[in-house]
């Protein structure tokens, strides 16, 4: 399976790393690595995230929890689409 990122998810990932990097470059690097490694696991295990029960098709739209972040993704035929990424202290928007 391949992984594709929505423009919103790319923007959030960049902002997270840039925000943390100001205070701690090491922590920013660690967050980036943790998120990338977690997302890479989806290639082999696309269903490791929890189904989003309020989604129209919960088996396809899932949430993967990586450290203090949630990665929402969609499982399609041969592609996993990363839809959104947010810090768990944020209010969930959808």
C-alpha positions in Angstrom: 0.0 0.0 0.0 1.1 3.6 -0.6 0.5 6.6 1.7 -0.6 9.9 0.4 -1.0 13.1 2.4 -3.7 15.8 2.1 -2.4 19.3 1.8 -3.9 20.1 5.3 -2.0 17.2 6.9 1.3 18.3 5.4 0.7 21.9 6.6 0.0 20.7 10.2 3.0 18.4 10.3 5.2 21.2 9.2 3.7 23.6 11.7 4.1 21.2 14.6 7.8 20.6 13.8 8.5 24.3 13.4 6.7 25.2 16.6 8.5 22.7 18.7 11.8 23.3 17.0 12.0 26.8 18.5 12.1 25.4 22.0 13.8 22.1 21.3 15.2 20.9 18.0 15.7 17.4 19.5 12.0 17.2 20.5 10.9 18.4 17.1 13.1 15.8 15.4 11.7 13.1 17.7 8.1 14.1 17.0 8.7 14.0 13.2 10.4 10.6 13.4 7.6 9.2 15.7 4.9 10.4 13.3 6.7 9.1 10.2 7.4 5.7 11.7 3.8 5.4 12.9 2.4 6.4 9.6 4.8 4.0 7.8 3.3 1.1 9.8 0.0 1.7 8.0 1.6 0.4 4.8 1.7 -3.1 6.3 -1.1 -2.8 8.8 -3.7 -0.4 7.4 -6.3 -1.4 10.0 -4.3 -0.7 13.2 -6.1 2.5 13.8 -9.4 2.7 15.5 -12.5 3.1 13.3 -14.2 6.5 13.5 -17.6 5.4 14.5 -19.4 8.6 13.4 -17.9 8.4 9.9 -20.1 7.1 7.0 -17.9 4.1 6.7 -16.0 3.5 9.9 -14.0 0.6 8.5 -12.4 2.9 6.0 -11.9 6.1 8.1 -9.7 5.5 11.1 -7.7 7.2 13.8 -4.1 6.2 14.6 -2.8 7.5 17.9 0.9 8.3 17.9 2.3 9.8 21.1 0.3 13.0 21.7 -1.1 13.1 18.1 -4.0 11.7 16.2 -3.7 10.8 12.6 -7.0 10.4 10.7 -6.7 8.4 7.6 -8.8 6.8 4.8 -8.2 3.3 3.6 -8.8 3.1 -0.2 -7.9 0.3 -2.7 -4.1 0.5 -2.7 -3.7 3.9 -1.1 -3.9 5.2 2.5 -4.8 8.9 2.5 -3.7 10.9 5.5 -6.5 13.3 6.0 -5.7 15.2 9.2 -3.2 15.3 12.0 -3.8 17.0 15.3 -2.4 17.2 18.8 -4.6 15.4 21.3 -5.1 18.6 23.4 -6.9 20.2 20.5 -10.6 19.9 20.2 -11.5 17.4 17.5 -13.1 19.2 14.6 -14.4 16.2 12.7 
